[in-house]
Amino acid sequence: MPELDARAGVSPASEAWRLIGDLFHGQKHRFAAIASEFELSPPQLWALRALEPDEPSPMSCLAQSLKCDASNVTGIVDRLQHRGLVERRAAEHDRRVKHLLLTDEGVELRQRLIERLDAPPAGIAALSPDEQAQLRDLLRRALEH
């Protein structure tokens, strides 16, 4: 049986999971601010993040990545296409399948977004380099399972 924290009555694993959620949800305002800075909605921001340069992606894959219905992706992509950030192309194997491809402008904006999104929040940045490496390594191990 997992060891319980006597103060909270929860296991260390449960507390760690809650803290990861708290850390992530505490950044929602930051993600919204970054999206706004680039005149994007949060779903548009995550769509650009999910698309890889020079790798056409079916709209269905983007929907899976965004964890939303394919019909929602259409509106997101329409707005990104209107801004000249993505283009739709018929797939070679099936013209009914639309692939998304970042434009040069989309690639550039995506890179700027990633630089902003990948900057750690203050709480992680305040950890020592050794603590940051330990946290990274523990999270990698958790993701392997």
VMD Tcl script that builds the backbone (N, CA, C; Angstrom):
set m [mol new atoms 435]
animate dup $m
set s [atomselect $m all]
$s set {name element resname resid chain x y z} {
  {N N MET 1 A 0.848 -1.184 0.000}
  {CA C MET 1 A 0.000 0.000 0.000}
  {C C MET 1 A 0.890 1.243 0.000}
  {N N PRO 2 A 0.558 2.269 -0.824}
  {CA C PRO 2 A 1.396 3.467 -0.868}
  {C C PRO 2 A 1.402 4.174 0.483}
  {N N GLU 3 A 2.563 4.768 0.759}
  {CA C GLU 3 A 2.704 5.523 1.998}
  {C C GLU 3 A 1.799 6.752 1.942}
  {N N LEU 4 A 1.103 7.034 3.054}
  {CA C LEU 4 A 0.207 8.193 3.107}
  {C C LEU 4 A 0.864 9.329 3.860}
  {N N ASP 5 A 0.638 10.533 3.411}
  {CA C ASP 5 A 1.084 11.733 4.108}
  {C C ASP 5 A 0.141 11.929 5.292}
  {N N ALA 6 A 0.699 11.892 6.488}
  {CA C ALA 6 A -0.134 11.978 7.690}
  {C C ALA 6 A -0.905 13.295 7.758}
  {N N ARG 7 A -0.351 14.366 7.228}
  {CA C ARG 7 A -1.024 15.670 7.284}
  {C C ARG 7 A -2.249 15.712 6.391}
  {N N ALA 8 A -2.128 15.187 5.195}
  {CA C ALA 8 A -3.218 15.325 4.229}
  {C C ALA 8 A -3.997 14.028 4.030}
  {N N GLY 9 A -3.455 12.912 4.484}
  {CA C GLY 9 A -4.136 11.642 4.284}
  {C C GLY 9 A -4.120 11.169 2.845}
  {N N VAL 10 A -3.162 11.631 2.049}
  {CA C VAL 10 A -3.058 11.210 0.658}
  {C C VAL 10 A -1.659 10.664 0.408}
  {N N SER 11 A -1.541 9.838 -0.609}
  {CA C SER 11 A -0.232 9.286 -0.963}
  {C C SER 11 A 0.632 10.370 -1.600}
  {N N PRO 12 A 1.951 10.207 -1.527}
  {CA C PRO 12 A 2.831 11.163 -2.224}
  {C C PRO 12 A 2.532 11.235 -3.717}
  {N N ALA 13 A 2.175 10.091 -4.325}
  {CA C ALA 13 A 1.866 10.097 -5.764}
  {C C ALA 13 A 0.625 10.935 -6.046}
  {N N SER 14 A -0.396 10.799 -5.200}
  {CA C SER 14 A -1.614 11.597 -5.389}
  {C C SER 14 A -1.334 13.076 -5.193}
  {N N GLU 15 A -0.539 13.389 -4.200}
  {CA C GLU 15 A -0.203 14.798 -3.969}
  {C C GLU 15 A 0.623 15.356 -5.123}
  {N N ALA 16 A 1.577 14.557 -5.625}
  {CA C ALA 16 A 2.394 15.011 -6.762}
  {C C ALA 16 A 1.511 15.286 -7.968}
  {N N TRP 17 A 0.557 14.387 -8.225}
  {CA C TRP 17 A -0.342 14.557 -9.361}
  {C C TRP 17 A -1.167 15.833 -9.206}
  {N N ARG 18 A -1.681 16.069 -8.001}
  {CA C ARG 18 A -2.459 17.283 -7.748}
  {C C ARG 18 A -1.594 18.520 -7.966}
  {N N LEU 19 A -0.356 18.471 -7.491}
  {CA C LEU 19 A 0.539 19.620 -7.642}
  {C C LEU 19 A 0.882 19.887 -9.109}
  {N N ILE 20 A 1.055 18.820 -9.898}
  {CA C ILE 20 A 1.303 19.006 -11.334}
  {C C ILE 20 A 0.101 19.701 -11.972}
  {N N GLY 21 A -1.097 19.255 -11.609}
  {CA C GLY 21 A -2.314 19.896 -12.121}
  {C C GLY 21 A -2.405 21.348 -11.694}
  {N N ASP 22 A -2.100 21.616 -10.425}
  {CA C ASP 22 A -2.130 22.997 -9.933}
  {C C ASP 22 A -1.126 23.871 -10.689}
  {N N LEU 23 A 0.061 23.332 -10.926}
  {CA C LEU 23 A 1.094 24.088 -11.644}
  {C C LEU 23 A 0.634 24.407 -13.059}
  {N N PHE 24 A 0.088 23.400 -13.740}
  {CA C PHE 24 A -0.377 23.607 -15.112}
  {C C PHE 24 A -1.543 24.592 -15.158}
  {N N HIS 25 A -2.544 24.364 -14.315}
  {CA C HIS 25 A -3.719 25.236 -14.341}
  {C C HIS 25 A -3.385 26.655 -13.903}
  {N N GLY 26 A -2.358 26.801 -13.099}
  {CA C GLY 26 A -1.914 28.131 -12.710}
  {C C GLY 26 A -1.304 28.914 -13.861}
  {N N GLN 27 A -1.025 28.222 -14.956}
  {CA C GLN 27 A -0.413 28.870 -16.125}
  {C C GLN 27 A -1.429 29.219 -17.203}
  {N N LYS 28 A -2.710 28.887 -16.983}
  {CA C LYS 28 A -3.721 29.152 -18.010}
  {C C LYS 28 A -3.735 30.616 -18.433}
  {N N HIS 29 A -3.626 31.521 -17.468}
  {CA C HIS 29 A -3.625 32.951 -17.801}
  {C C HIS 29 A -2.414 33.298 -18.665}
  {N N ARG 30 A -1.286 32.638 -18.389}
  {CA C ARG 30 A -0.068 32.883 -19.173}
  {C C ARG 30 A -0.264 32.425 -20.609}
  {N N PHE 31 A -0.857 31.228 -20.793}
  {CA C PHE 31 A -1.107 30.727 -22.146}
  {C C PHE 31 A -2.056 31.660 -22.895}
  {N N ALA 32 A -3.088 32.122 -22.215}
  {CA C ALA 32 A -4.043 33.044 -22.845}
  {C C ALA 32 A -3.365 34.360 -23.216}
  {N N ALA 33 A -2.481 34.832 -22.351}
  {CA C ALA 33 A -1.767 36.091 -22.629}
  {C C ALA 33 A -0.833 35.936 -23.828}
  {N N ILE 34 A -0.163 34.799 -23.919}
  {CA C ILE 34 A 0.722 34.557 -25.062}
  {C C ILE 34 A -0.101 34.489 -26.347}
  {N N ALA 35 A -1.222 33.778 -26.306}
  {CA C ALA 35 A -2.095 33.704 -27.485}
  {C C ALA 35 A -2.528 35.102 -27.900}
  {N N SER 36 A -2.953 35.890 -26.944}
  {CA C SER 36 A -3.419 37.245 -27.227}
  {C C SER 36 A -2.298 38.110 -27.809}
  {N N GLU 37 A -1.112 37.958 -27.287}
  {CA C GLU 37 A 0.056 38.711 -27.774}
  {C C GLU 37 A 0.267 38.494 -29.275}
  {N N PHE 38 A -0.046 37.288 -29.746}
  {CA C PHE 38 A 0.125 36.963 -31.158}
  {C C PHE 38 A -1.196 37.023 -31.928}
  {N N GLU 39 A -2.221 37.613 -31.295}
  {CA C GLU 39 A -3.548 37.766 -31.886}
  {C C GLU 39 A -4.125 36.422 -32.318}
  {N N LEU 40 A -4.001 35.446 -31.422}
  {CA C LEU 40 A -4.528 34.108 -31.633}
  {C C LEU 40 A -5.467 33.753 -30.495}
  {N N SER 41 A -6.367 32.827 -30.747}
  {CA C SER 41 A -7.145 32.239 -29.665}
  {C C SER 41 A -6.293 31.112 -29.071}
  {N N PRO 42 A -6.566 30.689 -27.840}
  {CA C PRO 42 A -5.803 29.554 -27.299}
  {C C PRO 42 A -5.856 28.305 -28.192}
  {N N PRO 43 A -7.015 27.920 -28.757}
  {CA C PRO 43 A -6.983 26.753 -29.652}
  {C C PRO 43 A -6.100 26.965 -30.889}
  {N N GLN 44 A -6.052 28.179 -31.415}
  {CA C GLN 44 A -5.172 28.457 -32.556}
  {C C GLN 44 A -3.705 28.321 -32.142}
  {N N LEU 45 A -3.383 28.798 -30.946}
  {CA C LEU 45 A -2.025 28.679 -30.423}
  {C C LEU 45 A -1.622 27.209 -30.364}
  {N N TRP 46 A -2.497 26.359 -29.776}
  {CA C TRP 46 A -2.165 24.939 -29.635}
  {C C TRP 46 A -2.138 24.239 -30.989}
  {N N ALA 47 A -2.944 24.691 -31.934}
  {CA C ALA 47 A -2.911 24.110 -33.278}
  {C C ALA 47 A -1.569 24.400 -33.944}
  {N N LEU 48 A -1.108 25.635 -33.861}
  {CA C LEU 48 A 0.195 25.970 -34.442}
  {C C LEU 48 A 1.307 25.176 -33.766}
  {N N ARG 49 A 1.199 25.008 -32.469}
  {CA C ARG 49 A 2.200 24.244 -31.722}
  {C C ARG 49 A 2.217 22.785 -32.200}
  {N N ALA 50 A 1.059 22.241 -32.497}
  {CA C ALA 50 A 0.950 20.829 -32.867}
  {C C ALA 50 A 1.441 20.544 -34.285}
  {N N LEU 51 A 1.361 21.513 -35.174}
  {CA C LEU 51 A 1.763 21.301 -36.563}
  {C C LEU 51 A 3.283 21.420 -36.693}
  {N N GLU 52 A 3.869 20.454 -37.373}
  {CA C GLU 52 A 5.322 20.448 -37.564}
  {C C GLU 52 A 5.669 21.042 -38.930}
  {N N PRO 53 A 6.691 21.898 -38.978}
  {CA C PRO 53 A 7.111 22.449 -40.274}
  {C C PRO 53 A 7.492 21.331 -41.254}
  {N N ASP 54 A 7.131 21.520 -42.497}
  {CA C ASP 54 A 7.466 20.593 -43.584}
  {C C ASP 54 A 6.900 19.186 -43.392}
  {N N GLU 55 A 5.889 19.041 -42.529}
  {CA C GLU 55 A 5.231 17.745 -42.332}
  {C C GLU 55 A 3.728 17.939 -42.472}
  {N N PRO 56 A 3.190 17.737 -43.677}
  {CA C PRO 56 A 1.744 17.863 -43.850}
  {C C PRO 56 A 1.013 16.947 -42.875}
  {N N SER 57 A -0.036 17.457 -42.289}
  {CA C SER 57 A -0.787 16.708 -41.287}
  {C C SER 57 A -2.265 16.714 -41.645}
  {N N PRO 58 A -2.906 15.540 -41.638}
  {CA C PRO 58 A -4.355 15.518 -41.886}
  {C C PRO 58 A -5.088 16.273 -40.784}
  {N N MET 59 A -6.177 16.890 -41.138}
  {CA C MET 59 A -6.961 17.632 -40.147}
  {C C MET 59 A -7.402 16.715 -39.017}
  {N N SER 60 A -7.654 15.437 -39.317}
  {CA C SER 60 A -8.064 14.499 -38.271}
  {C C SER 60 A -6.974 14.310 -37.228}
  {N N CYS 61 A -5.720 14.338 -37.636}
  {CA C CYS 61 A -4.611 14.222 -36.681}
  {C C CYS 61 A -4.527 15.458 -35.791}
  {N N LEU 62 A -4.772 16.624 -36.378}
  {CA C LEU 62 A -4.781 17.840 -35.569}
  {C C LEU 62 A -5.916 17.776 -34.553}
  {N N ALA 63 A -7.068 17.289 -34.967}
  {CA C ALA 63 A -8.197 17.149 -34.032}
  {C C ALA 63 A -7.815 16.229 -32.880}
  {N N GLN 64 A -7.145 15.131 -33.169}
  {CA C GLN 64 A -6.696 14.223 -32.115}
  {C C GLN 64 A -5.714 14.916 -31.186}
  {N N SER 65 A -4.784 15.642 -31.757}
  {CA C SER 65 A -3.781 16.339 -30.958}
  {C C SER 65 A -4.411 17.378 -30.039}
  {N N LEU 66 A -5.427 18.072 -30.553}
  {CA C LEU 66 A -6.113 19.104 -29.765}
  {C C LEU 66 A -7.194 18.515 -28.866}
  {N N LYS 67 A -7.432 17.218 -29.006}
  {CA C LYS 67 A -8.460 16.526 -28.209}
  {C C LYS 67 A -9.832 17.170 -28.413}
  {N N CYS 68 A -10.167 17.370 -29.683}
  {CA C CYS 68 A -11.459 17.962 -30.002}
  {C C CYS 68 A -12.042 17.297 -31.236}
  {N N ASP 69 A -13.279 17.597 -31.510}
  {CA C ASP 69 A -13.962 17.048 -32.663}
  {C C ASP 69 A -13.407 17.687 -33.938}
  {N N ALA 70 A -13.359 16.900 -35.007}
  {CA C ALA 70 A -12.838 17.403 -36.280}
  {C C ALA 70 A -13.602 18.635 -36.762}
  {N N SER 71 A -14.893 18.723 -36.449}
  {CA C SER 71 A -15.672 19.886 -36.885}
  {C C SER 71 A -15.166 21.167 -36.225}
  {N N ASN 72 A -14.624 21.073 -35.017}
  {CA C ASN 72 A -14.065 22.260 -34.353}
  {C C ASN 72 A -12.761 22.699 -34.999}
  {N N VAL 73 A -12.018 21.741 -35.530}
  {CA C VAL 73 A -10.738 22.060 -36.160}
  {C C VAL 73 A -10.950 22.899 -37.408}
  {N N THR 74 A -12.049 22.677 -38.102}
  {CA C THR 74 A -12.314 23.431 -39.330}
  {C C THR 74 A -12.309 24.925 -39.070}
  {N N GLY 75 A -12.998 25.376 -38.040}
  {CA C GLY 75 A -13.036 26.800 -37.721}
  {C C GLY 75 A -11.676 27.338 -37.301}
  {N N ILE 76 A -10.951 26.552 -36.527}
  {CA C ILE 76 A -9.609 26.959 -36.094}
  {C C ILE 76 A -8.713 27.134 -37.309}
  {N N VAL 77 A -8.744 26.141 -38.199}
  {CA C VAL 77 A -7.896 26.179 -39.392}
  {C C VAL 77 A -8.332 27.295 -40.336}
  {N N ASP 78 A -9.640 27.518 -40.463}
  {CA C ASP 78 A -10.126 28.617 -41.314}
  {C C ASP 78 A -9.474 29.931 -40.894}
  {N N ARG 79 A -9.457 30.193 -39.596}
  {CA C ARG 79 A -8.890 31.463 -39.104}
  {C C ARG 79 A -7.372 31.514 -39.297}
  {N N LEU 80 A -6.690 30.385 -39.102}
  {CA C LEU 80 A -5.240 30.358 -39.333}
  {C C LEU 80 A -4.925 30.531 -40.815}
  {N N GLN 81 A -5.741 29.926 -41.666}
  {CA C GLN 81 A -5.542 30.059 -43.107}
  {C C GLN 81 A -5.800 31.495 -43.550}
  {N N HIS 82 A -6.833 32.112 -42.997}
  {CA C HIS 82 A -7.147 33.501 -43.330}
  {C C HIS 82 A -5.972 34.425 -43.010}
  {N N ARG 83 A -5.228 34.108 -41.952}
  {CA C ARG 83 A -4.053 34.902 -41.568}
  {C C ARG 83 A -2.810 34.527 -42.362}
  {N N GLY 84 A -2.910 33.515 -43.217}
  {CA C GLY 84 A -1.757 33.108 -44.019}
  {C C GLY 84 A -0.755 32.257 -43.259}
  {N N LEU 85 A -1.194 31.596 -42.186}
  {CA C LEU 85 A -0.282 30.808 -41.363}
  {C C LEU 85 A -0.266 29.328 -41.756}
  {N N VAL 86 A -1.370 28.847 -42.306}
  {CA C VAL 86 A -1.446 27.457 -42.774}
  {C C VAL 86 A -2.141 27.425 -44.128}
  {N N GLU 87 A -1.922 26.348 -44.832}
  {CA C GLU 87 A -2.668 26.119 -46.068}
  {C C GLU 87 A -3.154 24.679 -46.063}
  {N N ARG 88 A -4.252 24.486 -46.757}
  {CA C ARG 88 A -4.828 23.144 -46.910}
  {C C ARG 88 A -4.409 22.608 -48.275}
  {N N ARG 89 A -4.062 21.321 -48.302}
  {CA C ARG 89 A -3.740 20.660 -49.566}
  {C C ARG 89 A -4.429 19.307 -49.584}
  {N N ALA 90 A -4.913 18.942 -50.745}
  {CA C ALA 90 A -5.502 17.608 -50.889}
  {C C ALA 90 A -4.392 16.570 -50.754}
  {N N ALA 91 A -4.669 15.504 -50.038}
  {CA C ALA 91 A -3.704 14.417 -49.893}
  {C C ALA 91 A -3.536 13.704 -51.225}
  {N N GLU 92 A -2.329 13.269 -51.518}
  {CA C GLU 92 A -2.064 12.582 -52.785}
  {C C GLU 92 A -2.838 11.278 -52.888}
  {N N HIS 93 A -2.993 10.569 -51.784}
  {CA C HIS 93 A -3.642 9.261 -51.798}
  {C C HIS 93 A -5.171 9.341 -51.824}
  {N N ASP 94 A -5.718 10.512 -51.404}
  {CA C ASP 94 A -7.179 10.656 -51.341}
  {C C ASP 94 A -7.499 12.145 -51.313}
  {N N ARG 95 A -8.015 12.646 -52.404}
  {CA C ARG 95 A -8.262 14.089 -52.507}
  {C C ARG 95 A -9.289 14.595 -51.506}
  {N N ARG 96 A -10.084 13.675 -50.920}
  {CA C ARG 96 A -11.054 14.096 -49.901}
  {C C ARG 96 A -10.377 14.448 -48.577}
  {N N VAL 97 A -9.182 13.908 -48.365}
  {CA C VAL 97 A -8.428 14.166 -47.131}
  {C C VAL 97 A -7.639 15.456 -47.318}
  {N N LYS 98 A -7.819 16.368 -46.384}
  {CA C LYS 98 A -7.093 17.639 -46.444}
  {C C LYS 98 A -5.926 17.613 -45.468}
  {N N HIS 99 A -4.751 17.890 -46.009}
  {CA C HIS 99 A -3.563 18.011 -45.180}
  {C C HIS 99 A -3.315 19.481 -44.891}
  {N N LEU 100 A -2.792 19.727 -43.715}
  {CA C LEU 100 A -2.433 21.079 -43.313}
  {C C LEU 100 A -0.923 21.225 -43.387}
  {N N LEU 101 A -0.506 22.371 -43.860}
  {CA C LEU 101 A 0.919 22.658 -43.955}
  {C C LEU 101 A 1.145 24.097 -43.505}
  {N N LEU 102 A 2.138 24.264 -42.648}
  {CA C LEU 102 A 2.480 25.614 -42.217}
  {C C LEU 102 A 3.103 26.385 -43.377}
  {N N THR 103 A 2.724 27.636 -43.517}
  {CA C THR 103 A 3.364 28.516 -44.494}
  {C C THR 103 A 4.674 29.010 -43.877}
  {N N ASP 104 A 5.468 29.722 -44.652}
  {CA C ASP 104 A 6.712 30.293 -44.101}
  {C C ASP 104 A 6.394 31.201 -42.913}
  {N N GLU 105 A 5.343 32.008 -43.055}
  {CA C GLU 105 A 4.934 32.893 -41.961}
  {C C GLU 105 A 4.476 32.076 -40.748}
  {N N GLY 106 A 3.781 30.979 -41.009}
  {CA C GLY 106 A 3.334 30.106 -39.928}
  {C C GLY 106 A 4.494 29.457 -39.196}
  {N N VAL 107 A 5.513 29.032 -39.939}
  {CA C VAL 107 A 6.708 28.428 -39.328}
  {C C VAL 107 A 7.393 29.443 -38.426}
  {N N GLU 108 A 7.514 30.673 -38.918}
  {CA C GLU 108 A 8.190 31.724 -38.136}
  {C C GLU 108 A 7.401 32.039 -36.869}
  {N N LEU 109 A 6.103 32.189 -36.990}
  {CA C LEU 109 A 5.273 32.498 -35.827}
  {C C LEU 109 A 5.288 31.321 -34.845}
  {N N ARG 110 A 5.215 30.109 -35.349}
  {CA C ARG 110 A 5.259 28.923 -34.493}
  {C C ARG 110 A 6.543 28.913 -33.670}
  {N N GLN 111 A 7.669 29.219 -34.282}
  {CA C GLN 111 A 8.942 29.235 -33.558}
  {C C GLN 111 A 8.923 30.273 -32.443}
  {N N ARG 112 A 8.387 31.450 -32.726}
  {CA C ARG 112 A 8.293 32.489 -31.691}
  {C C ARG 112 A 7.369 32.042 -30.559}
  {N N LEU 113 A 6.255 31.381 -30.917}
  {CA C LEU 113 A 5.334 30.864 -29.896}
  {C C LEU 113 A 6.020 29.834 -29.007}
  {N N ILE 114 A 6.724 28.902 -29.631}
  {CA C ILE 114 A 7.382 27.843 -28.867}
  {C C ILE 114 A 8.409 28.430 -27.906}
  {N N GLU 115 A 9.140 29.432 -28.354}
  {CA C GLU 115 A 10.111 30.075 -27.460}
  {C C GLU 115 A 9.413 30.646 -26.226}
  {N N ARG 116 A 8.262 31.243 -26.414}
  {CA C ARG 116 A 7.499 31.823 -25.284}
  {C C ARG 116 A 6.872 30.734 -24.424}
  {N N LEU 117 A 6.284 29.717 -25.061}
  {CA C LEU 117 A 5.607 28.657 -24.321}
  {C C LEU 117 A 6.581 27.784 -23.539}
  {N N ASP 118 A 7.772 27.574 -24.087}
  {CA C ASP 118 A 8.741 26.698 -23.433}
  {C C ASP 118 A 9.529 27.382 -22.326}
  {N N ALA 119 A 9.374 28.692 -22.189}
  {CA C ALA 119 A 10.017 29.372 -21.056}
  {C C ALA 119 A 9.332 28.885 -19.783}
  {N N PRO 120 A 10.096 28.346 -18.835}
  {CA C PRO 120 A 9.461 27.773 -17.644}
  {C C PRO 120 A 8.811 28.848 -16.775}
  {N N PRO 121 A 7.749 28.442 -16.069}
  {CA C PRO 121 A 7.145 29.380 -15.121}
  {C C PRO 121 A 8.131 29.682 -13.992}
  {N N ALA 122 A 7.869 30.752 -13.282}
  {CA C ALA 122 A 8.789 31.233 -12.246}
  {C C ALA 122 A 9.137 30.157 -11.226}
  {N N GLY 123 A 8.163 29.350 -10.828}
  {CA C GLY 123 A 8.424 28.328 -9.820}
  {C C GLY 123 A 9.451 27.305 -10.258}
  {N N ILE 124 A 9.443 26.938 -11.520}
  {CA C ILE 124 A 10.428 25.979 -12.033}
  {C C ILE 124 A 11.753 26.675 -12.292}
  {N N ALA 125 A 11.692 27.890 -12.820}
  {CA C ALA 125 A 12.918 28.647 -13.082}
  {C C ALA 125 A 13.680 28.929 -11.792}
  {N N ALA 126 A 12.957 29.020 -10.664}
  {CA C ALA 126 A 13.596 29.331 -9.376}
  {C C ALA 126 A 14.327 28.130 -8.780}
  {N N LEU 127 A 14.058 26.931 -9.278}
  {CA C LEU 127 A 14.769 25.754 -8.790}
  {C C LEU 127 A 16.222 25.808 -9.239}
  {N N SER 128 A 17.085 25.168 -8.486}
  {CA C SER 128 A 18.494 25.106 -8.886}
  {C C SER 128 A 18.608 24.269 -10.160}
  {N N PRO 129 A 19.701 24.428 -10.900}
  {CA C PRO 129 A 19.886 23.595 -12.095}
  {C C PRO 129 A 19.800 22.092 -11.790}
  {N N ASP 130 A 20.342 21.671 -10.661}
  {CA C ASP 130 A 20.260 20.250 -10.288}
  {C C ASP 130 A 18.816 19.838 -10.029}
  {N N GLU 131 A 18.049 20.679 -9.353}
  {CA C GLU 131 A 16.636 20.375 -9.078}
  {C C GLU 131 A 15.828 20.342 -10.373}
  {N N GLN 132 A 16.132 21.274 -11.295}
  {CA C GLN 132 A 15.440 21.276 -12.583}
  {C C GLN 132 A 15.722 19.981 -13.341}
  {N N ALA 133 A 16.972 19.531 -13.324}
  {CA C ALA 133 A 17.329 18.285 -14.011}
  {C C ALA 133 A 16.647 17.087 -13.340}
  {N N GLN 134 A 16.591 17.094 -12.016}
  {CA C GLN 134 A 15.932 16.010 -11.299}
  {C C GLN 134 A 14.435 15.970 -11.637}
  {N N LEU 135 A 13.788 17.131 -11.648}
  {CA C LEU 135 A 12.372 17.207 -11.997}
  {C C LEU 135 A 12.154 16.700 -13.419}
  {N N ARG 136 A 12.977 17.167 -14.337}
  {CA C ARG 136 A 12.879 16.717 -15.738}
  {C C ARG 136 A 13.008 15.202 -15.833}
  {N N ASP 137 A 14.006 14.656 -15.166}
  {CA C ASP 137 A 14.249 13.222 -15.242}
  {C C ASP 137 A 13.099 12.417 -14.643}
  {N N LEU 138 A 12.549 12.885 -13.529}
  {CA C LEU 138 A 11.416 12.197 -12.909}
  {C C LEU 138 A 10.186 12.246 -13.808}
  {N N LEU 139 A 9.935 13.389 -14.431}
  {CA C LEU 139 A 8.788 13.500 -15.335}
  {C C LEU 139 A 8.976 12.613 -16.564}
  {N N ARG 140 A 10.182 12.544 -17.083}
  {CA C ARG 140 A 10.453 11.648 -18.218}
  {C C ARG 140 A 10.159 10.206 -17.838}
  {N N ARG 141 A 10.629 9.804 -16.660}
  {CA C ARG 141 A 10.386 8.420 -16.200}
  {C C ARG 141 A 8.887 8.163 -16.055}
  {N N ALA 142 A 8.163 9.133 -15.520}
  {CA C ALA 142 A 6.713 8.961 -15.352}
  {C C ALA 142 A 6.028 8.820 -16.707}
  {N N LEU 143 A 6.485 9.566 -17.702}
  {CA C LEU 143 A 5.876 9.503 -19.035}
  {C C LEU 143 A 6.197 8.204 -19.756}
  {N N GLU 144 A 7.271 7.533 -19.381}
  {CA C GLU 144 A 7.637 6.264 -20.015}
  {C C GLU 144 A 6.655 5.147 -19.659}
  {N N HIS 145 A 5.939 5.294 -18.555}
  {CA C HIS 145 A 5.047 4.217 -18.091}
  {C C HIS 145 A 3.693 4.331 -18.693}
}
mol reanalyze $m
mol bondsrecalc $m
mol representation Tube
mol addrep $m
